[in-house]
Amino acid sequence: MNKALKSLPSVILCVIGAVSVWSCGSSDDQWSDYKEWRETNQNWLAEQEHSGKYTKVVPTWNKNLYVLMRWINDPETTKDNLTPMLTSQVAVKYKGTLYNGEPFDSTYAVLPDSTVNVTLSSVISGWPIAMEQMHVGDEVELLIPYEAAYGSSSVGKIPPYSALCFRLHLRDIPAYEIKP
């Protein structure tokens, strides 16, 4: 076996080590770089939680996550409608903004009455947490802490450590599956 091939495992380990050190350093820098943004988001979310306008919802499947919800409609009028499961595909209308009102996405921008179909297992954790509480026809104002959103990642117009606000309307559950 040639000497270069024998040293390949050592080279690979060095590269992995260097990447690990670099990524740890950059995440520390990001944590510091976004300190003010992160704290402002967290303080705003805490104010909303204590305002009495929202219900705090903690999922049974992860006690470390939560969302804040406020129903726009009267939930009594939809209580007999279907509720999605974590594996459901749902048809929704939504408008997403940052805590400061800066919009980042909306189905309303496409067509006024358009919906989008999403599978709950493929979206940010905050949506399934909320959807477990909702019935078809419900419309809520949903506040999601960064831990249940994109975390420390930046996505499009969304900076790292962002609390997200949604106006979310559950329109349908296409191909509703029967609960086991």
C-alpha positions in Angstrom: 0.0 0.0 0.0 1.4 3.3 -0.9 2.4 5.8 1.9 -0.2 8.4 0.9 -3.0 5.9 1.3 -1.7 4.9 4.7 -1.8 8.5 5.9 -5.3 9.2 4.5 -7.1 8.3 7.8 -4.9 10.8 9.7 -5.6 13.5 7.1 -9.3 12.9 7.4 -9.2 13.1 11.2 -7.3 16.3 11.0 -9.8 17.8 8.6 -12.8 16.7 10.8 -11.0 18.2 13.8 -10.3 21.5 12.0 -13.9 21.7 10.8 -15.2 21.0 14.4 -13.0 23.7 15.9 -14.0 26.2 13.2 -17.7 25.5 13.5 -17.6 25.7 17.3 -15.8 29.1 17.1 -18.2 30.4 14.5 -21.3 29.4 16.5 -19.8 31.2 19.6 -19.3 34.3 17.4 -22.8 34.0 16.1 -24.2 33.6 19.6 -22.3 36.9 20.5 -23.1 38.6 17.2 -26.8 38.0 17.6 -26.9 38.6 21.4 -29.0 41.8 21.2 -31.4 40.4 18.6 -31.8 37.2 20.6 -32.4 39.0 23.9 -34.9 41.4 22.3 -36.8 38.5 20.8 -36.9 36.6 24.1 -38.0 39.7 26.1 -40.7 40.4 23.6 -42.0 36.9 23.8 -41.9 36.9 27.6 -44.0 40.1 27.5 -46.5 38.5 25.2 -46.7 35.4 27.5 -47.5 37.5 30.5 -50.0 39.7 28.7 -52.8 37.3 29.3 -53.8 37.3 25.6 -52.2 34.0 24.8 -52.4 30.4 25.9 -49.1 28.6 26.4 -49.0 25.2 24.8 -46.4 22.6 25.7 -46.5 19.4 23.6 -46.5 16.1 25.3 -43.7 14.9 23.0 -41.2 17.6 24.1 -41.6 19.4 27.4 -38.7 21.8 26.4 -40.7 23.4 23.6 -43.8 25.6 23.7 -45.8 28.1 21.6 -48.2 30.9 22.5 -51.6 30.8 20.8 -54.6 33.1 20.6 -57.7 32.0 18.7 -59.1 34.5 16.2 -62.3 32.5 15.8 -64.6 31.1 18.5 -63.1 27.5 19.1 -66.6 26.3 20.2 -67.8 26.7 16.6 -65.1 24.2 15.3 -64.7 21.8 18.2 -66.4 18.9 16.4 -64.2 19.3 13.3 -61.2 17.2 12.5 -57.9 17.7 14.2 -54.6 16.9 12.4 -52.0 14.4 13.7 -48.3 14.9 13.5 -48.2 12.9 10.3 -51.0 14.8 8.6 -50.9 16.9 5.6 -52.8 20.1 6.1 -54.1 22.8 3.9 -53.4 26.2 5.5 -53.3 29.9 4.9 -50.7 31.9 6.8 -48.8 35.1 7.1 -45.4 35.0 8.9 -43.7 38.0 10.5 -40.8 38.6 12.8 -41.5 39.9 16.3 -41.2 43.5 15.0 -43.8 43.0 12.3 -41.3 42.5 9.4 -43.0 40.1 7.0 -41.1 37.1 5.7 -43.7 34.8 4.1 -47.4 34.7 3.3 -49.8 32.6 1.3 -51.9 35.8 1.0 -49.2 37.2 -1.3 -50.0 34.5 -3.9 -53.7 34.8 -4.2 -56.2 36.1 -1.6 -57.9 32.7 -1.2 -54.9 30.3 -1.9 -53.8 27.6 0.5 -50.6 25.6 0.7 -50.4 21.9 1.7 -47.7 21.0 4.2 -46.9 17.8 6.0 -46.6 18.6 9.7 -43.6 16.3 10.2 -41.7 18.5 7.7 -42.2 21.9 9.1 -40.8 23.8 12.1 -41.7 22.3 15.5 -44.0 25.2 16.4 -46.6 24.4 13.7 -47.3 20.8 14.9 -47.5 22.0 18.5 -50.2 24.5 17.5 -52.0 22.1 15.0 -52.5 19.5 17.7 -54.7 22.1 19.5 -56.6 23.2 16.3 -59.6 21.9 14.4 -60.3 22.5 10.7 -61.7 26.0 10.4 -59.6 27.4 13.3 -57.6 30.6 12.8 -55.0 31.5 15.4 -52.3 34.0 16.1 -49.3 31.9 16.8 -46.0 33.0 18.5 -43.1 30.6 18.3 -39.9 30.9 20.2 -36.7 30.5 18.2 -36.1 27.0 19.8 -39.3 25.8 18.1 -38.6 27.7 14.9 -35.3 27.8 13.0 -33.1 28.0 16.1 -29.6 29.4 15.4 -30.1 29.1 11.7 -30.8 32.0 9.3 -33.4 31.2 6.7 -34.2 33.7 3.9 -35.3 37.0 5.6 -35.3 35.3 9.1 -32.2 36.0 11.2 -30.9 33.4 13.7 -32.6 33.3 17.1 -35.9 34.8 15.8 -39.2 34.4 17.5 -41.8 34.0 14.7 -45.4 35.3 14.5 -48.0 33.6 12.4 -51.6 34.2 11.5 -52.4 30.6 10.8 -55.7 29.3 9.4 -56.3 25.5 9.2 -58.5 25.1 6.1 -58.5 21.4 5.6 -56.8 18.0 6.2 -56.7 16.4 2.8 -56.7 12.6 2.9 -57.4 12.6 6.6 -56.1 9.4 8.2 -58.0 7.5 10.8 -56.4 7.6 14.3 -55.2 4.1 15.4 
